Structure formats: structure tokens, C-alpha cells
Amino acid sequence: MAGPIHNFSESNRLNGRLHDLIPGGSHTYSKGEDQFPALSPKVMAQAEGAYCWDVDGNRYIDWAMGNRVMVLGHAYPSVNEAVIRQIGKGLNFSRPSILEYELAEYLTSLFPVAEMVKFGKNGSDVTSAAIKLSRAYTGRKYVACCSEHPFFSINDWFIGITPMQAGVPEEVAALTLQFHYNEIESVKALFEQYPGQIAALILEPVKLDPPREDFLPELRRLCTQNGTVLIFDEMISGIRFDLRGAHHLWGVYPDLACFGKAISNGYSFSMLAGKRELMRLGGMHHDQRRVFLLSQTHSSETVGLAACRATLEECQAKAVTEHIWRLGNKLKSEFCQLAQAEGVAEYVRMIGYDCNPQIVCTHEDGTAWPELNAVFHEELISCGVIIPWITITLSHGEEEVRHTLTACQQGMDRVKKEISSETVNELYRDQAPKPVFRSFNRCRQSRCGRLHPVGQQLDCCHDAGEIS
């Protein structure tokens, strides 16, 4: 392993300029400096395979893979080659391209849920289109989303129920309800409270916790019984759990499914797929009111379409899903053994499915410990490993796992020292990663005590001064 990484001088300089030019210093909140320890790269320069380099020339094993947008690895040759070939044929046309037809035919044959498809450029495009389509189909205004799943859209129907809801009218936010994952009684309660009024339920079919045996089938039954559209968000779970979506693995099919992120290995492409009886409302061959489903200048831009086809074909040819499960099992099992051996298993854990694991740093009672998170990840970054979340790709292999586990051992040693010295909270309070969805910048919790009486009262809740 190379020597520790401590030089972030160019990153820090450019980061200051970024904040002068871009609100938040980034175009994606989850990539902001408040999501990482203070001693970490803030500006990246390039990436290839399982690795990335910052503007100071430091190299890292990249497990974050953008925002989980890779499944093959950075700059994957066959995908880039397909894109380059398509660029030579043109990017956008005045009528639908042959590639739109070919990709739609390929996707509807590959995905059992897809009787029809509609293309977008990012996840919010297709989740919001699914909500609109559900409201048009049912004639209802309320939608319900899973409260344990952190992000569905940048649009008002979802952002209005987060602590970061400034700019969203209250009457819009009031139309979105919430239920709990694996608690079917919370879903039944919504249907009882809003009989015949809920247009759609949206959730990720699976995340870190396994669905209880009857949860997904019962959810499907209740939605059918109540005339409510069931929407699965497969942005993260798609391909990783199963190429055709996690719902296919469980054998429970939604009315609409939303795919994006890794489906095109980092290129901008997303897909709304679903039943013909719903999807056709966005078309011309019906006599009902027209739905303005998705109509974007760049929805049919050929680069994303070519990347999607090349990515999925490579995933089929190389059995990428099986690779992800296998390598994830090795990483998770050896990480957990290491934590036990180092005596920090109660503080540093890897949870979730083998194909979608997650490192969490907690107090002994299992509650999140942001300051300890900063300690652990700061050490891993110094060892050349970026792993705020885990996105296993075809480019990750035994060598990357070995290096990562060596870095994790150093991180665990650091955790032991910091806990024994009882200085974690004091030294790392300001450096700890913060929730994206917080009402004020200084907040370190998602339910701000200044706005919500039931929120935990921190020092900043009583600070009458200017919010930084």
C-alpha cells in the first residue's frame, strides 16, 4: 500500500472557487463537501476502471462510482466504443431515430415489466412521470412514498416532504403521504384514511433490509384491491440484484418501474417501463385525456441510448450480476470478520445484501455516529480508498478487495484509539458528514429542532445568529 495521502491543496483551492460559482459547490448535493470528512479530495480529475484520481494526483479505489452510476467501471471500453460509433452517426434527429425503436424493442423483450417504455435522462424524470401518469390514470391526487427510502425525485411532490422543502408550497407537499417499509399495517392505515384517493405507492422494492415474506406480495394485492398504481424505483437495485430488476428476483411485479443510474454505465439515460394500459395514456392511440408524459429535447439523444444497449449486453455476456453478488459476499464477510478480530464490531459494521452492502459507524446501541464515521473514512481516504457507499462493478476484483480490507483494518485501529481517548465527538463534530436533507446548513440532523418540536435539540437549534 502506498504512503498516506495528505495533500489536498489544489482540491481545497478549487473547492473555494466552486462555491463562488455553483450553489453548494457541486451540481449534486450528495457529492458536496458536507458529505465527506474534511481531509478528503474535493475535486476529481479522471477515472478509469475501479480507480479515480483527484486534481492533486492522488489515486483511489473508487467504490462510490459517481452516484452508483457504474456497473461495469469507469470509462468502460465497449460502452465508450458504442457511444463513439453512434456519435459518428449523429446525436439527435428531427424524427424518432432507428436506435429509439431498436432499444425499445430490446428493452421490452428483456424486462418482463416493460410492455411499453419511455426514455428520460435522469431518475427524477421517470419517477415524476410515473407519478403524473398514475394521477391521470386513477383520477386521484394523493401519492404515498416509503419513508425509509431517502430519495425519489428533485421535484416538488417529493422534496416537499423532506426537511429541505423551502420553495415548495405546503398544499403541494400535503398531497404526498408516507408509509413504512416492511410494515404493511402502515399501508393499510393509509388506504383506510384516504379511501379511493391514493393514486400511487412508490418505493424501492428492496434496499438494505430484506422484505418480510408477505410484504411485497401483500403490497401488490392491496394496490390492486384499492385501484392504486404500484411503482417500483429500481435506480439502485436494478441490475445489481437482478438484471431485470430486484422485483423480478422476488417475483412481484409493479404497474410501473423506473430505471436509471447504472443501466447505461454512467451515461445519462433513464427509463419508465410499465403496463400498456397506463403507458398508452402518454400516447396518441386512445380517446382519453392526453397525458404530457415525457417530452424532452434530449430524451432521444443517441449517446445515452447507445450506452444503455451496450451496457446491458455486456452485463448479459459477462454475467455481471453474479460477479457483483460474489465479490460483495467476499468483501462483506471478510470485513465483518476483521471488525470482530479488531474488537470494533459494535461500532463499525457492514450491513445489507452482498450485492448492495453499506458501511455504518454507530454507537453501541446501533444509533448513527457521524463523528466516528468521519474518523473511519478519513483513514480509508488516506489509504487511497473512497467508500462512502459501495457500488461493486465488473472492474472491481480481488486486488481491490484486498487493498480495501487492509485500509479498513487501519481505519478500525484508528477507531479504537479515538474511542479509547473519548475525543471523537469533540474533535470531529464539525467535520462529520451531515444529512443532505436538513433544514439549515448548520444542522447535523435531518429533522431540524428549530423547525420541528419533536426534533433533537442541538446547540444550533438555540442559536439566534445567522445560519451559515
Protein Blocks (a to p, Z undefined) as FASTA:
>chain_A
ZZddfbfklmmmmmmmmmmmmghhiabfklpmklpcfbbcfbdfbdehjbccdfkopacd
dfklpnopafnbghifklmmmmmmmmmnojbdfbdcfklmmmmmmmmmmmmklmbccddf
bfklmmmmmmmmmmmmnopabdcddfklmbfbfbfklmmmpmklghiafklmmmpccdde
hilklmmmmmmmmghkafbdcddfbfkbccdfklmmmmmmmmmmnopacdddfklmgojl
pmnbjklmnopacfbdcdehjlngopacddddddfklmmmmmmbbcbdcddfbdcfklmp
mklmmmmmmmmmmmmmnommlmmmmmmmmmmmmmmmmmmmnopmmmmccedjfklgcddd
ddfkopacfklmmmmmmmmmmnopacfbccddfkbcfklmmmmmmmmmmmmmmmmmmmmn
opmmmmmmmmpccdfbafbfklcbfbdfklmmkbccdfklmmmbdcZZ
